[in-house]
Amino acid sequence: MISNLFKRGAVTAGAAFLAVSVLGGVAHADPGVPYIKPSQRSQAVSCVQQGLRDAGYNIDVDGIYGQATYSALTDFQAQRGLQADGIVGPKTGDRLYYDYLAKSGNVVQIEECGYLIPTTR
């Protein structure tokens, strides 16, 4: 009897996972979004800040692109051989999104930021 309960639970959990996976789609970044630049205030800036936090930078996620975000981002870019200009274009977006945000496990963050950060793919 207990064995049957476990089997039913496993089947139910598997079906639920499959339904969410198929119906929810797969998160991906959007190559057509605007670049993110200093002095902006937006949810896209929050995504950049969260990506930087995921990469190990100790900055606030407040959606305001100020000096702390600029310093963290230019360091992030320089450490990865990117042009350290403080602008999130497709190359920087790829590194933030695919190397950190998409791997975070935070489904809301992955879905939302995937459409707000510019990428090459």
Backbone bond lengths (Angstrom), bond angles and torsions (degrees), N, CA, C in turn:
res aa  C-N    CA-C-N  psi(-1)  N-CA   C-N-CA  omega(-1)  CA-C   N-CA-C  phi
1 M - - - 1.449 - - 1.542 111.08 -
2 I 1.313 116.84 -47.08 1.463 120.27 179.23 1.520 109.91 -63.50
3 S 1.321 116.17 -39.02 1.461 120.38 178.22 1.523 111.03 -59.43
4 N 1.324 117.62 -42.12 1.463 121.91 178.40 1.520 111.46 -64.26
5 L 1.327 117.52 -38.27 1.472 121.07 178.28 1.518 110.43 -63.36
6 F 1.335 116.53 -42.45 1.456 119.98 178.48 1.526 111.03 -64.05
7 K 1.314 116.85 -43.15 1.459 121.09 178.92 1.522 110.61 -61.55
8 R 1.338 116.93 -45.23 1.466 120.27 179.33 1.527 110.94 -63.39
9 G 1.330 116.30 -40.79 1.471 120.36 178.54 1.515 111.55 -63.54
10 A 1.329 116.46 -40.83 1.459 120.46 179.36 1.520 111.25 -66.38
11 V 1.343 116.09 -41.47 1.465 119.78 178.60 1.518 110.57 -65.15
12 T 1.332 117.11 -42.87 1.462 121.29 179.31 1.527 110.85 -63.41
13 A 1.316 116.45 -45.38 1.472 120.19 179.24 1.524 110.67 -63.63
14 G 1.318 117.25 -41.30 1.461 120.75 178.79 1.511 112.04 -64.05
15 A 1.334 116.68 -41.77 1.465 120.87 178.54 1.518 110.94 -64.99
16 A 1.320 116.78 -40.46 1.465 120.56 179.23 1.526 110.47 -64.06
17 F 1.336 116.81 -43.84 1.461 120.41 178.84 1.523 111.01 -62.01
18 L 1.331 116.76 -43.48 1.450 121.15 179.45 1.520 111.31 -62.53
19 A 1.323 116.90 -43.32 1.466 120.83 179.90 1.524 111.21 -62.51
20 V 1.316 117.03 -44.26 1.461 120.71 179.93 1.521 109.99 -65.83
21 S 1.324 116.89 -41.73 1.463 120.68 -179.45 1.521 112.00 -63.97
22 V 1.320 116.72 -45.51 1.462 120.87 -177.43 1.514 111.39 -73.50
23 L 1.319 116.86 -47.27 1.458 120.42 -176.70 1.520 112.45 -74.08
24 G 1.317 117.11 -31.83 1.456 120.82 -177.11 1.512 113.18 -79.45
25 G 1.303 117.42 -18.81 1.456 120.11 -178.25 1.515 110.81 77.41
26 V 1.301 115.09 -177.96 1.455 121.54 -179.91 1.518 108.18 -113.05
27 A 1.312 115.63 128.75 1.461 119.56 179.42 1.519 109.80 -67.80
28 H 1.296 115.79 141.52 1.458 121.08 175.56 1.521 108.01 -151.63
29 A 1.295 115.28 157.27 1.457 119.56 179.64 1.526 109.33 -81.94
30 D 1.315 115.64 162.58 1.461 121.92 -176.59 1.524 109.86 -111.49
31 P 1.344 118.26 117.53 1.463 120.30 -177.13 1.527 114.32 -73.28
32 G 1.320 119.54 -8.37 1.459 120.27 -174.23 1.514 116.13 -102.29
33 V 1.309 119.80 13.92 1.459 120.19 -176.77 1.526 111.90 -88.53
34 P 1.336 117.47 156.40 1.470 120.90 -178.50 1.531 113.08 -65.35
35 Y 1.311 115.23 153.04 1.458 121.25 175.43 1.531 109.45 -64.42
36 I 1.322 115.59 153.51 1.461 121.72 179.30 1.528 107.03 -106.89
37 K 1.341 115.37 126.27 1.468 121.11 -171.39 1.530 111.39 -130.54
38 P 1.351 115.85 162.56 1.458 120.08 178.06 1.530 112.27 -54.58
39 S 1.306 114.94 150.17 1.471 126.21 178.46 1.525 113.78 78.99
40 Q 1.332 118.70 -2.89 1.459 120.16 177.76 1.523 110.72 -77.59
41 R 1.322 114.41 154.40 1.469 122.50 174.08 1.518 106.18 -131.34
42 S 1.329 115.39 114.88 1.460 117.93 -177.53 1.525 110.86 -169.98
43 Q 1.320 114.24 171.77 1.458 119.99 174.51 1.527 109.97 -68.02
44 A 1.325 117.58 -30.47 1.464 120.75 176.97 1.532 110.26 -61.66
45 V 1.322 116.83 -39.63 1.475 120.58 177.30 1.523 109.42 -63.92
46 S 1.327 117.46 -40.55 1.474 120.57 176.63 1.526 110.89 -58.87
47 C 1.334 116.40 -38.96 1.464 120.18 177.90 1.525 111.14 -64.37
48 V 1.319 116.80 -42.79 1.467 120.77 177.10 1.523 109.26 -61.03
49 Q 1.319 116.55 -46.56 1.463 120.68 -179.88 1.531 111.23 -61.34
50 Q 1.329 117.23 -40.63 1.463 119.88 178.79 1.518 110.44 -66.87
51 G 1.321 117.57 -39.82 1.459 120.50 176.02 1.519 111.69 -60.94
52 L 1.325 116.19 -40.91 1.464 120.75 177.21 1.524 111.04 -65.39
53 R 1.328 116.73 -39.95 1.475 119.82 175.97 1.526 110.09 -62.26
54 D 1.342 115.89 -43.85 1.466 119.89 178.87 1.531 110.85 -62.07
55 A 1.329 116.50 -28.04 1.473 121.78 178.94 1.530 111.94 -83.93
56 G 1.325 117.03 -1.89 1.462 120.27 175.35 1.512 116.28 107.39
57 Y 1.319 117.91 4.42 1.467 120.25 179.54 1.526 109.84 -88.03
58 N 1.315 116.27 137.47 1.461 122.07 -177.07 1.532 109.52 -94.18
59 I 1.324 116.38 80.39 1.465 120.66 178.71 1.525 109.08 -128.90
60 D 1.324 115.23 158.36 1.464 121.25 177.33 1.518 110.14 -75.23
61 V 1.315 115.40 147.62 1.462 121.49 173.34 1.527 105.85 -104.47
62 D 1.348 115.15 90.66 1.462 120.29 -175.60 1.528 113.42 -124.89
63 G 1.333 116.86 -1.14 1.461 120.36 178.83 1.514 115.21 78.32
64 I 1.332 116.73 8.04 1.461 121.73 -179.54 1.533 108.30 -112.35
65 Y 1.324 116.51 117.43 1.454 120.87 -178.92 1.524 108.74 -84.36
66 G 1.327 115.10 90.56 1.457 121.74 179.46 1.520 111.30 -111.04
67 Q 1.326 115.30 -160.72 1.462 122.04 -175.21 1.527 112.71 -62.90
68 A 1.328 118.05 -39.76 1.470 120.08 -179.22 1.527 111.03 -64.11
69 T 1.324 116.39 -40.97 1.464 120.42 178.23 1.522 109.90 -66.57
70 Y 1.326 116.48 -43.33 1.465 120.89 179.35 1.534 110.65 -59.71
71 S 1.323 117.00 -47.29 1.474 120.94 -179.36 1.527 111.22 -61.80
72 A 1.318 116.52 -45.59 1.465 120.41 -179.95 1.529 110.70 -64.74
73 L 1.326 116.11 -43.74 1.460 119.96 -177.15 1.526 112.01 -67.00
74 T 1.325 117.73 -43.90 1.467 119.23 179.87 1.531 110.93 -65.52
75 D 1.338 117.22 -35.04 1.467 119.97 175.06 1.527 110.03 -66.59
76 F 1.328 116.75 -45.38 1.467 122.41 176.93 1.532 110.02 -54.66
77 Q 1.321 116.44 -47.76 1.462 120.97 -179.50 1.529 111.36 -63.19
78 A 1.323 116.92 -47.56 1.465 120.90 -178.36 1.531 111.22 -62.05
79 Q 1.326 116.89 -40.76 1.468 121.29 -178.94 1.524 112.38 -65.78
80 R 1.317 117.06 -20.08 1.460 121.26 -176.93 1.519 113.56 -111.39
81 G 1.335 116.55 12.97 1.451 121.04 176.82 1.521 114.19 72.71
82 L 1.315 116.78 20.77 1.460 121.62 177.20 1.518 109.48 -95.14
83 Q 1.313 116.55 162.61 1.462 120.06 175.37 1.531 108.07 -65.26
84 A 1.333 117.02 118.63 1.465 122.06 -175.86 1.522 110.48 -85.14
85 D 1.334 115.44 71.06 1.465 121.04 -176.93 1.527 113.85 -108.23
86 G 1.344 116.85 -2.70 1.459 119.87 178.95 1.520 114.04 76.49
87 I 1.321 116.76 10.19 1.461 121.43 179.15 1.530 108.33 -110.26
88 V 1.330 115.62 132.60 1.458 119.46 177.14 1.520 108.02 -93.00
89 G 1.329 114.15 98.63 1.451 121.80 172.31 1.518 107.66 -103.45
90 P 1.319 117.66 -167.23 1.463 120.77 -175.46 1.531 115.86 -59.66
91 K 1.330 118.53 -39.43 1.468 119.44 -178.21 1.530 111.46 -69.25
92 T 1.326 116.63 -45.48 1.465 119.77 176.73 1.524 109.53 -66.65
93 G 1.321 116.14 -39.67 1.470 120.53 178.26 1.516 111.94 -59.54
94 D 1.327 116.91 -41.34 1.469 120.10 177.10 1.519 110.89 -57.12
95 R 1.332 116.29 -47.42 1.471 120.39 -177.07 1.523 111.05 -65.65
96 L 1.339 117.21 -43.60 1.464 119.92 179.48 1.521 111.72 -66.12
97 Y 1.335 115.34 -47.78 1.457 118.37 -174.52 1.527 112.36 -73.75
98 Y 1.315 117.59 -57.49 1.462 120.04 -172.99 1.524 113.82 -74.53
99 D 1.333 117.89 -31.99 1.466 119.84 -178.58 1.527 113.23 -85.69
100 Y 1.332 117.32 -23.27 1.467 118.92 -175.06 1.526 113.55 -128.44
101 L 1.313 118.77 -61.02 1.465 120.34 -174.88 1.526 112.62 -62.05
102 A 1.327 117.71 -46.66 1.464 120.56 -177.72 1.526 112.15 -67.36
103 K 1.319 116.72 -23.52 1.467 121.04 -179.90 1.530 112.72 -93.07
104 S 1.320 117.14 0.10 1.467 120.86 -174.32 1.516 113.62 -70.78
105 G 1.326 117.06 -25.69 1.461 120.07 -176.05 1.513 113.23 85.46
106 N 1.321 118.31 -5.70 1.462 122.87 179.26 1.529 107.98 -86.15
107 V 1.335 116.47 100.98 1.463 121.40 -172.79 1.524 112.15 -60.30
108 V 1.317 117.43 -42.20 1.468 120.41 179.94 1.516 109.81 -62.42
109 Q 1.304 116.42 -46.34 1.466 121.85 179.02 1.524 110.62 -61.27
110 I 1.303 117.72 -43.96 1.462 121.66 -178.72 1.526 110.35 -62.98
111 E 1.320 116.86 -47.49 1.465 121.15 -178.61 1.530 111.31 -64.29
112 E 1.323 116.65 -50.85 1.464 120.72 -175.23 1.522 111.94 -67.47
113 C 1.311 116.78 -49.93 1.457 120.52 -175.81 1.523 112.03 -68.91
114 G 1.311 117.35 -25.90 1.450 120.96 178.09 1.516 113.64 -61.23
115 Y 1.313 116.27 -20.69 1.470 120.49 179.71 1.526 112.83 -106.12
116 L 1.322 117.36 1.31 1.453 120.80 -175.84 1.520 113.97 -115.54
117 I 1.321 117.94 -19.07 1.460 121.60 -178.61 1.526 109.51 -103.56
118 P 1.336 118.10 129.03 1.463 119.88 178.97 1.534 111.37 -68.18
119 T 1.313 116.60 139.86 1.454 121.93 178.14 1.530 109.28 -141.47
120 T 1.320 116.01 173.48 1.459 120.09 178.46 1.523 112.39 -90.90
121 R 1.329 117.19 -12.25 1.469 119.20 -177.25 1.497 111.99 -128.36
